Amino acid sequence: IKNSIGTNQLFKTNRLATNLALSFDNTSDLKLDGSYLNYNLKNFTIGVGKTHRKWSFSPLTSLFLSNNARPADSIYLGVKNDTSTHSWLSKIGFSSFEIFNAKLKNLNGPKDTMMLGARVIIIPITNLEFEAIKISQWGGDGYNKSIKNVPAGFFGNTNEGPYANINQLAGIGVSYKLPLEHFPFHLYGQILGEDEAGALPS
């Protein structure tokens, strides 16, 4: 980052991982972007912090979440499949799942708005990956802050009824890498739909 100074300290044990990232920029603001505290148990990770997320197979950007914006304060749960086991998850190609809820800092919208997101990755065969993503914006000053927004944000029709204030995005992505040693070709893409467009691609 231009005109800034900072430090980054990482500490890990078998189950605990914490990263403290401090930076000052030319506005003299202290930023904690990239700081987190994770607890790992087998294939599960639960954590809290300002974690960067790039939900896409693209190495640069995403239609959903990318490193182009600063990370928000969030709590999250992640699951990664242990491919060495022969569980039913391995048989269907399940690779990973992440769910989070973040508190946003909107400059033009309601204060204390929440963002709820989930992403699952499936690898049915070698070099072929699929992702499914769902993101909902809910709560904030003047709006319903009930925990009932969470299931409504995932499964409900939020254009009508008591949860009409929830905004939703959903979509899928695909990635395929040609298994050629001297011709490394990567084909990938995403498609996104929103509730206000009748869930059609926008």
N, C-alpha and C positions, 0 to 999 in steps of 0.2 A: 504494500500500500504506500502511495506516495506521501511524503511529508509525515511519516509516523515512526514510532518507536515502540517496541514491545518485547515480550518474553513468552515462551511456551514451555511448560513443565509437564511431563507425562510420568505417571506412576502406575505400575501394574503388579498385581499378584495373580494367583490362580483364578480367583473369582472376582476381584475388584480391579477396576481400571478408572483412573481419574486423570483428566487433562485440564490444566489451568492455563488459559491463554489471556494475557493482558496486553492491551495496546492503547496508546495515546496517539491521536491525530492532530492536525493543525488547528482543530477547534477546541483542543484540550479536553475532549470527552474521553472517559475511560470506557473501553469496550471489552466484552468478555466473549466475543464470537469464537466458537470452537471449544469452549469450556464445557465439560460434562463430567458426570459421575455414573459409572455403569457397574451393575452387579451381574455376573455371569453364573448360570447354573446349567450345566450340561449344554443343551442346544439353545437355551433361552438367555436373553439379555434384557434386563429392565434398567432404565436409566432416566436421568433428568439432565437438562442442560441446553445450551445453544448449539445444536448439532446441525451441520450442513447436510442437506439431502439433495441428491441428483437422481430423480426417479425417471430414468430413461436408459436405453441401451446406447444412446449417442454418447460419445466421449466429451461432447462440448455443452449440450444444452438439453432442455426438456420442455414439453408443452405443459407440464404440471409443476414440478419443483426442480430448481437447478441452483447452482452456486452463483447465479447472477444477482441474487438478492441476499441481504444479510439474514442469518438464521434467527429464528424466533425462540423464545423460552418454551420448552416443551417437555412433556413426559412421554415415554415410549416403551414399547415392548417389541422385541424381535425374536424370531425363531428361524434357525438354520438347520436344514436336514443333514444328518450324518450319513453320507452316501455309503459308508462302510457297512451299515446295517441293512438288513433285507426286510424293512418294515413295509407296510402297505403304502406309506407316504413315498418311499423310494420307487415303488412299482408304478405309481401314477406320475412320477417325475417331479414331485414337489421339491423345490429348492429352498425358498425362503419366504418369510412373511414378516411384515412390519406394520405396526399400528401406532399412531401418535396423536396427541392433542396438544396444540400450541396456543399461546396467547399472543395475539398480534398487536402491533402498534400502528394503527391507521392514522394517517394525517388528515384524510378527508371524510372517513366514515365514523361509525360509532366507536367509542372507546371500549377497550377490553374485549374485542371480538375474538372468538375462538376459531381455530381451524382443526378439523378432525380428518385424518387421512389414513388410508390403508393400501398396501401394495403386496401382491403375491406374485411369485415367479415360479413358472413351471418349465422344466427341461425334459420333454418327452423322449428326445433322442439326442445323441451327441451333436453339439454345435447349433442346435435349434432351441431357442428360448422364447417363451411367451410371458407377458406381464399383464396383470389386470389392476387398475388403479381407481380408487374412489376418494374424492376430497369434498368435504362439506364445510361451509363457513356458517357459524351459528353464534347466538348470544350477543353480548355487547349491551351497552347502556340503552335502556328503553325497550329491550327485547327479551324474550323468554330465555332464562338461564337454567331451566330445569335439566336434571340429568336425563330426562326422557328425550331430550334432543339427540342423544347419542344413537339409540336404535333408530330414531326417525331419520337421522342424517344418513344412515346406511341403507335402510330398507323402505322408508316411507316415501309417499308422493308429497313432497314439500312445497308444491305450488298451490295447495289448497289446505284449508283447515287450520288448526292451532299452530302448525309448524311452517306456515307459508313464508316465514322470514328466512328460512335456511336456504342457502345457495349451494348447489351441488354441481360437481364436475365428475365425469367418469370416462374411462377409456381403456384401450388395450394397446399393447406394443408387441413387436416381434423382432427377433434378431436371428440371423443365420450367417455363420462363418463357413466359407468353402474350405473343406479339408485338403487344401493344396499347399504343399510345402513351399513352392517357389512363386505362388500367386495368392498372397493373403488378401482375400476379398471379403468384406463385411457388409452385409445388407441389413438395414434396420429401419424401423419407422414406428410412428405413433398416430393414433387417431383419438380425438377428444370430442365429447358431447356434453351439453349442459342442460339442466332441467328447464330453463326458460325457453329452450329451443325444442322442447318435446323429446329430449334425450338424443336428438339427431346431431350428427357432426356439425360443428359451427365453423 
